Amino acid sequence: MRVIYLGTPEFAVKPLENLIKSHHEVIAVVTQPDKPVGRKGIITPPPVKTVAEKYGVPVYQFESIRKEGVEILKSLSADAMVTCAYGQILSEEVINAAKFGVYNIHASLLPKYRGAAPIQYAIINGEKTTGITFMKTDIGLDTGDIVKSFPLDIMPDETFGSLAERLSALGAEKVVGVLDEIESGKAVLTAQNDALSSVVKTIKNEDCKIDFSKNSFEVKNLINGLSPTPCAFTFLSGKRLKIYSATLADKRGETGEVTAENGKITVCCGYGAIEITRLQEEGGKILDAKTFLLGRKIKTGDILGE
């Protein structure tokens, strides 16, 4: 099939590469515009653009695909479009621009976790299993018919970053076969059960602040679910402290109270405790707990959150 691929971040790279290397023809890639990155604001292309250019695939970057992209997409005469973390909402005109329609690689087992942050919330909510769903896109928010779903177990203490990488690889592994079924007419589409649906909100800065009065499971899951980005944080002596990974620990004490000994940092929660394994002070580097403690920046008896 002649395929247009719409995607932007690193999560969308592996499925694109597998499609390019397959018997299907990727005739164009659509991605978000280049954006300033880092403190110096260096204009940087999205990862998907970099990969497309590496393989010589034409790239389109629309500020608004609904306003600028319709006629261009129609002119390409694609059989299908595949979206993967593209980042813009498609209009009905865009959806109808390809012969077989648009198919989305969504990082949850729909209808659960519709919306913008399904991987993060699967970890934050303590799920044991998630997966990839191939869905035929309609004008709703991840409400289209399901083509196929592929489950994936969430590992203990897994972070958003590591789970996203594994889900991306799963999507890449399955995308060619799913398109083959669509092309051959063998694909069986199943309507989603809206009664079982859940929609997750976009994660904002205030959602990333750690509340140590919650139980240790909730605290650990929040930290790991937001790592490496946007990253959970707390305060130590009024300065922001980013926490990148944590495990459960056996400790009792005042909420937020720190024990720093033997290269380990544990923090008491409303119920139970966590061990912080990677963290970063303001203006500093991301360090493991043992290295962080060498600088004596945190000590037993400190209270996090203040």
Protein Blocks (a to p, Z undefined) as FASTA:
>chain_A
ZZddddfblmlmmmmmmmmmmmbdcfbdcddddddedjkopacddfklmmmmmnopacdd
dfblklmmmmmmmmnopabdcdehkopacdfklmmmpfnbpadddfbdcfehiajklmlm
mmmnopabdcdddddddfbehkaccfbdcdddddehiafklmmmmmmmmmmmmmmmmmmm
mmnopaccddddfklgccdddddfklmpccfkbcfklmmmmmmmmpcbebiaddeehiac
ddfbdcdddddddehiacdeehiacdddfeocdddfbdcdehiacddfklmmmnopaceh
iaghZZ
